[in-house]
Amino acid sequence: MRIKKFFKPHHQIGISINYIHVFEGRDGEGNREVLSLSACGVDYTFQFHKNWAIGLHTDFAIEKFKVEKVDFNLIDFKLNNVTFL
């Protein structure tokens, strides 16, 4: 006798405690170093098929850190006569 399992779509909410890695970090002397910052997270997932789900997973850094300089390289490219910056 074979038992059939029926799938029912469902929502999932979770919290997490984890670490964020910042690969462009600097130490007190200005030398490059990888920073590991403690973080907490809130996760939401909707399982709409037995093999498929979609969700939003966020992390919030708990520690204070300072950003001294940010470089943004603007890339100008054209696609079908529309310019994006």
C-alpha positions as CSV (number, residue, x, y, z in Angstrom):
1,M,0.0,0.0,0.0
2,R,1.4,3.3,-1.1
3,I,0.8,6.5,1.0
4,K,0.5,9.7,-1.0
5,K,1.9,12.9,0.6
6,F,0.0,16.0,-0.2
7,F,1.8,19.3,-0.3
8,K,0.2,22.4,1.3
9,P,1.7,25.9,0.6
10,H,2.9,27.5,3.8
11,H,4.8,30.5,5.2
12,Q,7.9,30.4,7.4
13,I,9.3,33.2,9.7
14,G,12.6,32.9,11.5
15,I,15.3,34.8,13.3
16,S,19.0,34.2,13.3
17,I,22.2,35.3,15.0
18,N,25.2,35.3,12.7
19,Y,28.3,37.2,11.4
20,I,28.8,39.5,8.4
21,H,32.2,39.5,6.7
22,V,33.5,42.8,5.3
23,F,36.4,42.0,2.9
24,E,37.3,45.7,2.4
25,G,37.9,46.4,6.1
26,R,40.9,48.4,7.5
27,D,42.6,48.1,10.9
28,G,43.6,51.1,13.0
29,E,46.8,51.6,11.0
30,G,45.1,51.6,7.6
31,N,46.1,48.1,6.6
32,R,43.6,46.0,4.8
33,E,41.9,43.3,6.9
34,V,38.7,41.2,6.8
35,L,36.2,42.2,9.5
36,S,33.7,39.9,11.1
37,L,30.8,41.8,12.5
38,S,28.1,40.3,14.6
39,A,24.6,40.5,13.2
40,C,21.0,39.4,13.7
41,G,18.6,38.5,10.9
42,V,14.9,38.2,10.1
43,D,13.9,35.7,7.5
44,Y,10.6,35.1,5.7
45,T,9.9,32.3,3.2
46,F,6.9,31.2,1.3
47,Q,6.9,27.6,0.1
48,F,4.6,27.5,-2.9
49,H,5.6,24.1,-4.3
50,K,7.1,21.0,-2.8
51,N,10.4,21.9,-4.6
52,W,10.2,25.7,-4.8
53,A,10.1,28.6,-2.4
54,I,10.7,32.3,-2.4
55,G,11.8,34.5,0.5
56,L,13.4,37.6,2.0
57,H,16.4,37.1,4.2
58,T,17.9,40.2,5.9
59,D,20.9,40.7,8.2
60,F,21.4,43.7,10.5
61,A,24.9,44.6,11.8
62,I,24.9,45.1,15.5
63,E,28.4,46.6,15.9
64,K,29.4,50.2,15.1
65,F,32.0,50.8,12.4
66,K,33.2,53.8,10.4
67,V,33.2,54.3,6.7
68,E,35.8,56.9,5.7
69,K,35.7,56.8,1.9
70,V,33.5,55.3,-0.7
71,D,34.4,55.2,-4.4
72,F,31.6,54.6,-6.9
73,N,32.6,54.0,-10.4
74,L,29.8,55.0,-12.7
75,I,29.5,52.9,-15.8
76,D,27.8,54.4,-18.8
77,F,26.4,51.9,-21.3
78,K,23.7,52.1,-24.0
79,L,21.0,49.6,-24.8
80,N,18.4,50.2,-27.5
81,N,18.9,54.0,-27.5
82,V,18.4,54.2,-23.8
83,T,21.4,55.5,-21.7
84,F,21.9,54.2,-18.1
85,L,24.3,55.7,-15.6
